Amino acid sequence: MNWHAIGAIGQILGSLATFVTVGYLVVQVHDTEKDMQRSIVEARTERNIQGNMAVAADERLVSILMKANAALTIGTKVRRADARILTNASDRQN
């Protein structure tokens, strides 16, 4: 075996090591991305819990939210009724 053959074997081993390293890095990046997404979901959930606890602890906020929900519900019913009236009117014209 001469020096050229030994050099070629070394290059092959170096290439294999590079592929293994790249594969390892792909796995690490994937795991890190999953951890970050999990962390974001956890932070959002925590903020929602804190907001709900603040509302539950303050009767004024509960009252305000109930009035807002009622107004939105009424507004939705009115918009639906308007849409039905408009639909019926356009059907009569045709």
TIKOL-222171 format. One record per residue: chain; y, x, z of N, C-alpha, C, CB in turn; residue in three letters; residue number from 1. Coordinates in Angstrom, 3 decimals. Glycine has a CB too. Example, Ala and Ser with C-alpha at 12.3 -4.5 7.8 and 13.67 -1.06 7.14 Angstrom:
REM residues 2
+--------+----------+----------+----------+----------+----------+----------+----------+----------+----------+----------+----------+----------+--------+-----+
! chaine !     n_yy !     n_xx !     n_zz !    ca_yy !    ca_xx !    ca_zz !     c_yy !     c_xx !     c_zz !    cb_yy !    cb_xx !    cb_zz ! residu ! num !
+--------+----------+----------+----------+----------+----------+----------+----------+----------+----------+----------+----------+----------+--------+-----+
!      A !   -5.690 !   13.190 !    7.800 !   -4.500 !   12.300 !    7.800 !   -3.300 !   13.200 !    7.800 !   -4.473 !   11.308 !    9.046 !    ALA !   1 !
!      A !   -2.250 !   12.850 !    7.080 !   -1.060 !   13.670 !    7.140 !    0.030 !   12.900 !    7.870 !   -0.598 !   14.084 !    5.725 !    SER !   2 !
+--------+----------+----------+----------+----------+----------+----------+----------+----------+----------+----------+----------+----------+--------+-----+
//
This chain:
REM residues 94
+--------+----------+----------+----------+----------+----------+----------+----------+----------+----------+----------+----------+----------+--------+-----+
! chaine !     n_yy !     n_xx !     n_zz !    ca_yy !    ca_xx !    ca_zz !     c_yy !     c_xx !     c_zz !    cb_yy !    cb_xx !    cb_zz ! residu ! num !
+--------+----------+----------+----------+----------+----------+----------+----------+----------+----------+----------+----------+----------+--------+-----+
!      A !   -1.155 !    0.855 !    0.000 !    0.000 !    0.000 !    0.000 !    1.237 !    0.916 !    0.000 !   -0.013 !   -0.981 !    1.233 !    MET !   1 !
!      A !    2.153 !    0.635 !   -0.930 !    3.345 !    1.465 !   -0.997 !    4.525 !    0.759 !   -0.318 !    3.685 !    1.801 !   -2.464 !    ASN !   2 !
!      A !    5.661 !    1.438 !   -0.355 !    6.847 !    0.922 !    0.339 !    7.402 !   -0.352 !   -0.306 !    7.929 !    1.989 !    0.369 !    TRP !   3 !
!      A !    7.212 !   -0.493 !   -1.588 !    7.686 !   -1.705 !   -2.268 !    6.915 !   -2.938 !   -1.787 !    7.545 !   -1.554 !   -3.800 !    HIS !   4 !
!      A !    5.617 !   -2.791 !   -1.622 !    4.800 !   -3.910 !   -1.153 !    5.176 !   -4.288 !    0.287 !    3.297 !   -3.552 !   -1.239 !    ALA !   5 !
!      A !    5.401 !   -3.275 !    1.109 !    5.798 !   -3.525 !    2.498 !    7.159 !   -4.228 !    2.534 !    5.853 !   -2.193 !    3.303 !    ILE !   6 !
!      A !    8.073 !   -3.784 !    1.679 !    9.392 !   -4.425 !    1.597 !    9.286 !   -5.875 !    1.155 !   10.296 !   -3.661 !    0.635 !    GLY !   7 !
!      A !    8.404 !   -6.158 !    0.190 !    8.220 !   -7.520 !   -0.295 !    7.661 !   -8.418 !    0.810 !    7.287 !   -7.532 !   -1.516 !    ALA !   8 !
!      A !    6.708 !   -7.885 !    1.576 !    6.138 !   -8.646 !    2.698 !    7.222 !   -8.928 !    3.738 !    4.950 !   -7.871 !    3.349 !    ILE !   9 !
!      A !    8.075 !   -7.961 !    3.994 !    9.178 !   -8.146 !    4.940 !   10.147 !   -9.224 !    4.469 !    9.925 !   -6.832 !    5.144 !    GLY !  10 !
!      A !   10.433 !   -9.230 !    3.169 !   11.331 !  -10.265 !    2.635 !   10.715 !  -11.656 !    2.751 !   11.671 !   -9.970 !    1.168 !    GLN !  11 !
!      A !    9.417 !  -11.740 !    2.500 !    8.734 !  -13.033 !    2.627 !    8.787 !  -13.527 !    4.076 !    7.263 !  -12.921 !    2.152 !    ILE !  12 !
!      A !    8.510 !  -12.605 !    5.004 !    8.567 !  -12.981 !    6.420 !    9.988 !  -13.388 !    6.834 !    8.076 !  -11.816 !    7.297 !    LEU !  13 !
!      A !   10.977 !  -12.689 !    6.322 !   12.366 !  -13.044 !    6.614 !   12.727 !  -14.422 !    6.068 !   13.308 !  -11.997 !    6.035 !    GLY !  14 !
!      A !   12.246 !  -14.732 !    4.863 !   12.507 !  -16.050 !    4.270 !   11.847 !  -17.149 !    5.089 !   12.004 !  -16.101 !    2.815 !    SER !  15 !
!      A !   10.614 !  -16.917 !    5.514 !    9.930 !  -17.909 !    6.341 !   10.664 !  -18.133 !    7.659 !    8.491 !  -17.472 !    6.612 !    LEU !  16 !
!      A !   11.135 !  -17.051 !    8.264 !   11.878 !  -17.173 !    9.514 !   13.166 !  -17.975 !    9.293 !   12.203 !  -15.775 !   10.086 !    ALA !  17 !
!      A !   13.814 !  -17.773 !    8.143 !   15.029 !  -18.525 !    7.826 !   14.719 !  -20.007 !    7.703 !   15.668 !  -18.007 !    6.527 !    THR !  18 !
!      A !   13.645 !  -20.364 !    7.008 !   13.278 !  -21.773 !    6.861 !   12.937 !  -22.407 !    8.209 !   12.094 !  -21.913 !    5.905 !    PHE !  19 !
!      A !   12.236 !  -21.677 !    9.040 !   11.897 !  -22.196 !   10.367 !   13.180 !  -22.427 !   11.174 !   10.946 !  -21.215 !   11.118 !    VAL !  20 !
!      A !   14.119 !  -21.488 !   11.100 !   15.374 !  -21.612 !   11.829 !   16.177 !  -22.811 !   11.335 !   16.198 !  -20.333 !   11.690 !    THR !  21 !
!      A !   16.253 !  -23.001 !   10.022 !   16.981 !  -24.139 !    9.462 !   16.325 !  -25.447 !    9.896 !   17.035 !  -24.049 !    7.919 !    VAL !  22 !
!      A !   15.008 !  -25.496 !    9.874 !   14.303 !  -26.695 !   10.334 !   14.598 !  -26.998 !   11.794 !   12.804 !  -26.534 !   10.136 !    GLY !  23 !
!      A !   14.608 !  -25.966 !   12.618 !   14.916 !  -26.136 !   14.036 !   16.340 !  -26.668 !   14.210 !   14.743 !  -24.800 !   14.794 !    TYR !  24 !
!      A !   17.285 !  -26.131 !   13.454 !   18.672 !  -26.581 !   13.555 !   18.835 !  -28.033 !   13.107 !   19.574 !  -25.679 !   12.724 !    LEU !  25 !
!      A !   18.086 !  -28.446 !   12.088 !   18.136 !  -29.837 !   11.641 !   17.681 !  -30.761 !   12.767 !   17.258 !  -30.042 !   10.382 !    VAL !  26 !
!      A !   16.609 !  -30.388 !   13.432 !   16.098 !  -31.195 !   14.550 !   17.126 !  -31.240 !   15.678 !   14.751 !  -30.624 !   15.073 !    VAL !  27 !
!      A !   17.749 !  -30.112 !   15.990 !   18.740 !  -30.059 !   17.059 !   19.954 !  -30.938 !   16.738 !   19.185 !  -28.612 !   17.295 !    GLN !  28 !
!      A !   20.444 !  -30.874 !   15.499 !   21.595 !  -31.685 !   15.102 !   21.240 !  -33.164 !   15.188 !   22.056 !  -31.322 !   13.670 !    VAL !  29 !
!      A !   20.050 !  -33.525 !   14.756 !   19.606 !  -34.918 !   14.813 !   19.560 !  -35.404 !   16.257 !   18.223 !  -35.074 !   14.153 !    HIS !  30 !
!      A !   18.999 !  -34.601 !   17.142 !   18.918 !  -34.975 !   18.555 !   20.306 !  -35.094 !   19.173 !   18.085 !  -33.951 !   19.331 !    ASP !  31 !
!      A !   21.203 !  -34.194 !   18.818 !   22.563 !  -34.228 !   19.346 !   23.282 !  -35.486 !   18.875 !   23.342 !  -32.972 !   18.919 !    THR !  32 !
!      A !   23.076 !  -35.855 !   17.618 !   23.697 !  -37.074 !   17.082 !   23.202 !  -38.312 !   17.827 !   23.401 !  -37.212 !   15.576 !    GLU !  33 !
!      A !   21.905 !  -38.374 !   18.090 !   21.352 !  -39.506 !   18.841 !   21.939 !  -39.553 !   20.247 !   19.814 !  -39.413 !   18.911 !    LYS !  34 !
!      A !   22.063 !  -38.391 !   20.892 !   22.635 !  -38.339 !   22.239 !   24.085 !  -38.814 !   22.237 !   22.548 !  -36.914 !   22.804 !    ASP !  35 !
!      A !   24.850 !  -38.429 !   21.223 !   26.244 !  -38.850 !   21.139 !   26.345 !  -40.355 !   20.936 !   26.957 !  -38.114 !   20.004 !    MET !  36 !
!      A !   25.519 !  -40.920 !   20.067 !   25.526 !  -42.364 !   19.849 !   25.153 !  -43.107 !   21.129 !   24.560 !  -42.739 !   18.717 !    GLN !  37 !
!      A !   24.173 !  -42.596 !   21.836 !   23.759 !  -43.201 !   23.103 !   24.894 !  -43.139 !   24.117 !   22.507 !  -42.494 !   23.660 !    ARG !  38 !
!      A !   25.598 !  -42.022 !   24.132 !   26.721 !  -41.863 !   25.052 !   27.845 !  -42.837 !   24.730 !   27.243 !  -40.433 !   25.006 !    SER !  39 !
!      A !   28.113 !  -43.051 !   23.440 !   29.161 !  -43.994 !   23.028 !   28.793 !  -45.408 !   23.461 !   29.377 !  -43.942 !   21.495 !    ILE !  40 !
!      A !   27.550 !  -45.800 !   23.234 !   27.102 !  -47.135 !   23.631 !   27.204 !  -47.293 !   25.146 !   25.651 !  -47.388 !   23.158 !    VAL !  41 !
!      A !   26.834 !  -46.272 !   25.867 !   26.897 !  -46.307 !   27.325 !   28.338 !  -46.460 !   27.809 !   26.274 !  -45.037 !   27.914 !    GLU !  42 !
!      A !   29.269 !  -45.737 !   27.184 !   30.678 !  -45.825 !   27.572 !   31.236 !  -47.215 !   27.275 !   31.505 !  -44.752 !   26.840 !    ALA !  43 !
!      A !   30.888 !  -47.778 !   26.113 !   31.347 !  -49.132 !   25.778 !   30.817 !  -50.151 !   26.776 !   30.907 !  -49.515 !   24.358 !    ARG !  44 !
!      A !   29.557 !  -50.025 !   27.111 !   28.946 !  -50.943 !   28.066 !   29.633 !  -50.847 !   29.416 !   27.450 !  -50.654 !   28.212 !    THR !  45 !
!      A !   29.914 !  -49.626 !   29.839 !   30.594 !  -49.417 !   31.128 !   31.986 !  -50.046 !   31.120 !   30.697 !  -47.909 !   31.447 !    GLU !  46 !
!      A !   32.720 !  -49.893 !   30.005 !   34.048 !  -50.511 !   29.904 !   33.941 !  -52.032 !   29.957 !   34.751 !  -50.073 !   28.602 !    ARG !  47 !
!      A !   32.951 !  -52.598 !   29.280 !   32.762 !  -54.043 !   29.316 !   32.442 !  -54.529 !   30.725 !   31.651 !  -54.454 !   28.359 !    ASN !  48 !
!      A !   31.612 !  -53.797 !   31.415 !   31.259 !  -54.165 !   32.794 !   32.497 !  -54.130 !   33.667 !   30.174 !  -53.219 !   33.364 !    ILE !  49 !
!      A !   33.308 !  -53.084 !   33.539 !   34.525 !  -52.969 !   34.352 !   35.497 !  -54.103 !   34.033 !   35.206 !  -51.604 !   34.115 !    GLN !  50 !
!      A !   35.632 !  -54.440 !   32.756 !   36.515 !  -55.538 !   32.376 !   36.032 !  -56.865 !   32.930 !   36.629 !  -55.623 !   30.869 !    GLY !  51 !
!      A !   34.727 !  -57.093 !   32.847 !   34.167 !  -58.334 !   33.385 !   34.314 !  -58.401 !   34.898 !   32.696 !  -58.463 !   33.000 !    ASN !  52 !
!      A !   34.151 !  -57.276 !   35.565 !   34.320 !  -57.244 !   37.018 !   35.773 !  -57.537 !   37.394 !   33.885 !  -55.876 !   37.584 !    MET !  53 !
!      A !   36.721 !  -57.007 !   36.619 !   38.137 !  -57.273 !   36.893 !   38.442 !  -58.746 !   36.729 !   39.037 !  -56.444 !   35.970 !    ALA !  54 !
!      A !   37.892 !  -59.366 !   35.693 !   38.106 !  -60.795 !   35.471 !   37.464 !  -61.603 !   36.594 !   37.534 !  -61.226 !   34.103 !    VAL !  55 !
!      A !   36.259 !  -61.241 !   36.970 !   35.545 !  -61.991 !   37.999 !   36.240 !  -61.890 !   39.356 !   34.110 !  -61.491 !   38.111 !    ALA !  56 !
!      A !   36.941 !  -60.802 !   39.596 !   37.579 !  -60.593 !   40.884 !   38.941 !  -61.274 !   40.979 !   37.727 !  -59.117 !   41.145 !    ALA !  57 !
!      A !   39.524 !  -61.677 !   39.862 !   40.872 !  -62.238 !   39.869 !   40.844 !  -63.659 !   39.313 !   41.842 !  -61.352 !   39.048 !    ASP !  58 !
!      A !   41.127 !  -64.640 !   40.183 !   41.067 !  -66.040 !   39.764 !   42.122 !  -66.357 !   38.705 !   41.249 !  -66.958 !   40.971 !    GLU !  59 !
!      A !   43.273 !  -65.664 !   38.756 !   44.305 !  -65.902 !   37.745 !   43.798 !  -65.524 !   36.359 !   45.581 !  -65.109 !   38.078 !    ARG !  60 !
!      A !   43.113 !  -64.391 !   36.264 !   42.571 !  -63.979 !   34.976 !   41.526 !  -64.968 !   34.467 !   41.964 !  -62.585 !   35.083 !    LEU !  61 !
!      A !   40.708 !  -65.472 !   35.366 !   39.700 !  -66.455 !   34.970 !   40.390 !  -67.683 !   34.405 !   38.794 !  -66.840 !   36.167 !    VAL !  62 !
!      A !   41.432 !  -68.141 !   35.085 !   42.175 !  -69.319 !   34.627 !   42.802 !  -69.075 !   33.261 !   43.261 !  -69.694 !   35.640 !    SER !  63 !
!      A !   43.411 !  -67.921 !   33.091 !   44.048 !  -67.581 !   31.812 !   43.011 !  -67.543 !   30.695 !   44.778 !  -66.221 !   31.909 !    ILE !  64 !
!      A !   41.877 !  -66.901 !   30.949 !   40.834 !  -66.814 !   29.929 !   40.251 !  -68.180 !   29.587 !   39.727 !  -65.888 !   30.396 !    LEU !  65 !
!      A !   40.103 !  -69.037 !   30.589 !   39.579 !  -70.378 !   30.318 !   40.555 !  -71.165 !   29.445 !   39.312 !  -71.134 !   31.639 !    MET !  66 !
!      A !   41.856 !  -71.051 !   29.749 !   42.856 !  -71.742 !   28.935 !   42.870 !  -71.187 !   27.513 !   44.251 !  -71.612 !   29.569 !    LYS !  67 !
!      A !   42.772 !  -69.871 !   27.383 !   42.764 !  -69.258 !   26.052 !   41.541 !  -69.699 !   25.257 !   42.794 !  -67.727 !   26.165 !    ALA !  68 !
!      A !   40.392 !  -69.712 !   25.893 !   39.167 !  -70.159 !   25.203 !   39.271 !  -71.616 !   24.792 !   37.936 !  -69.961 !   26.102 !    ASN !  69 !
!      A !   39.857 !  -72.441 !   25.670 !   40.017 !  -73.855 !   25.333 !   40.952 !  -74.009 !   24.141 !   40.554 !  -74.647 !   26.543 !    ALA !  70 !
!      A !   42.042 !  -73.244 !   24.144 !   42.994 !  -73.323 !   23.032 !   42.351 !  -72.848 !   21.735 !   44.249 !  -72.488 !   23.336 !    ALA !  71 !
!      A !   41.569 !  -71.799 !   21.804 !   40.891 !  -71.309 !   20.606 !   39.870 !  -72.315 !   20.101 !   40.210 !  -69.973 !   20.888 !    LEU !  72 !
!      A !   39.158 !  -72.939 !   21.019 !   38.159 !  -73.928 !   20.637 !   38.834 !  -75.128 !   19.979 !   37.340 !  -74.374 !   21.864 !    THR !  73 !
!      A !   39.930 !  -75.594 !   20.580 !   40.671 !  -76.714 !   19.999 !   41.205 !  -76.317 !   18.633 !   41.829 !  -77.157 !   20.928 !    ILE !  74 !
!      A !   41.751 !  -75.101 !   18.534 !   42.261 !  -74.620 !   17.258 !   41.179 !  -74.557 !   16.202 !   42.886 !  -73.263 !   17.426 !    GLY !  75 !
!      A !   39.998 !  -74.163 !   16.591 !   38.880 !  -74.095 !   15.655 !   38.500 !  -75.498 !   15.194 !   37.667 !  -73.391 !   16.300 !    THR !  76 !
!      A !   38.470 !  -76.447 !   16.137 !   38.137 !  -77.826 !   15.772 !   39.191 !  -78.392 !   14.831 !   38.013 !  -78.710 !   17.031 !    LYS !  77 !
!      A !   40.474 !  -78.083 !   15.102 !   41.544 !  -78.570 !   14.243 !   41.414 !  -77.964 !   12.853 !   42.920 !  -78.243 !   14.847 !    VAL !  78 !
!      A !   41.148 !  -76.681 !   12.775 !   40.993 !  -76.026 !   11.465 !   39.813 !  -76.616 !   10.702 !   40.801 !  -74.504 !   11.638 !    ARG !  79 !
!      A !   38.734 !  -76.912 !   11.408 !   37.575 !  -77.519 !   10.747 !   37.919 !  -78.911 !   10.229 !   36.377 !  -77.594 !   11.713 !    ARG !  80 !
!      A !   38.639 !  -79.675 !   11.049 !   39.043 !  -81.015 !   10.617 !   39.969 !  -80.923 !    9.413 !   39.736 !  -81.774 !   11.768 !    ALA !  81 !
!      A !   40.915 !  -79.988 !    9.439 !   41.810 !  -79.795 !    8.294 !   41.012 !  -79.432 !    7.047 !   42.852 !  -78.697 !    8.597 !    ASP !  82 !
!      A !   40.031 !  -78.599 !    7.207 !   39.217 !  -78.188 !    6.062 !   38.454 !  -79.380 !    5.499 !   38.236 !  -77.067 !    6.465 !    ALA !  83 !
!      A !   37.931 !  -80.232 !    6.393 !   37.224 !  -81.429 !    5.923 !   38.166 !  -82.379 !    5.187 !   36.567 !  -82.157 !    7.103 !    ARG !  84 !
!      A !   39.368 !  -82.547 !    5.722 !   40.346 !  -83.432 !    5.073 !   40.695 !  -82.900 !    3.683 !   41.630 !  -83.562 !    5.938 !    ILE !  85 !
!      A !   40.927 !  -81.582 !    3.613 !   41.258 !  -80.990 !    2.323 !   40.093 !  -81.100 !    1.343 !   41.654 !  -79.529 !    2.501 !    LEU !  86 !
!      A !   38.895 !  -80.910 !    1.838 !   37.718 !  -81.002 !    0.969 !   37.555 !  -82.438 !    0.464 !   36.436 !  -80.542 !    1.725 !    THR !  87 !
!      A !   37.705 !  -83.407 !    1.366 !   37.575 !  -84.800 !    0.965 !   38.670 !  -85.184 !   -0.030 !   37.626 !  -85.715 !    2.192 !    ASN !  88 !
!      A !   39.892 !  -84.697 !    0.179 !   40.995 !  -85.017 !   -0.721 !   40.736 !  -84.428 !   -2.105 !   42.328 !  -84.493 !   -0.153 !    ALA !  89 !
!      A !   40.222 !  -83.206 !   -2.146 !   39.966 !  -82.585 !   -3.455 !   38.795 !  -83.271 !   -4.155 !   39.676 !  -81.073 !   -3.294 !    SER !  90 !
!      A !   37.828 !  -83.788 !   -3.390 !   36.711 !  -84.514 !   -3.989 !   37.192 !  -85.829 !   -4.596 !   35.615 !  -84.779 !   -2.943 !    ASP !  91 !
!      A !   38.156 !  -86.470 !   -3.941 !   38.690 !  -87.738 !   -4.464 !   39.463 !  -87.518 !   -5.748 !   39.590 !  -88.412 !   -3.427 !    ARG !  92 !
!      A !   40.134 !  -86.372 !   -5.850 !   40.919 !  -86.101 !   -7.044 !   40.021 !  -85.865 !   -8.245 !   41.824 !  -84.900 !   -6.822 !    GLN !  93 !
!      A !   38.853 !  -85.333 !   -8.024 !   37.936 !  -85.045 !   -9.139 !   37.219 !  -86.276 !   -9.478 !   36.946 !  -83.930 !   -8.811 !    ASN !  94 !
+--------+----------+----------+----------+----------+----------+----------+----------+----------+----------+----------+----------+----------+--------+-----+
//
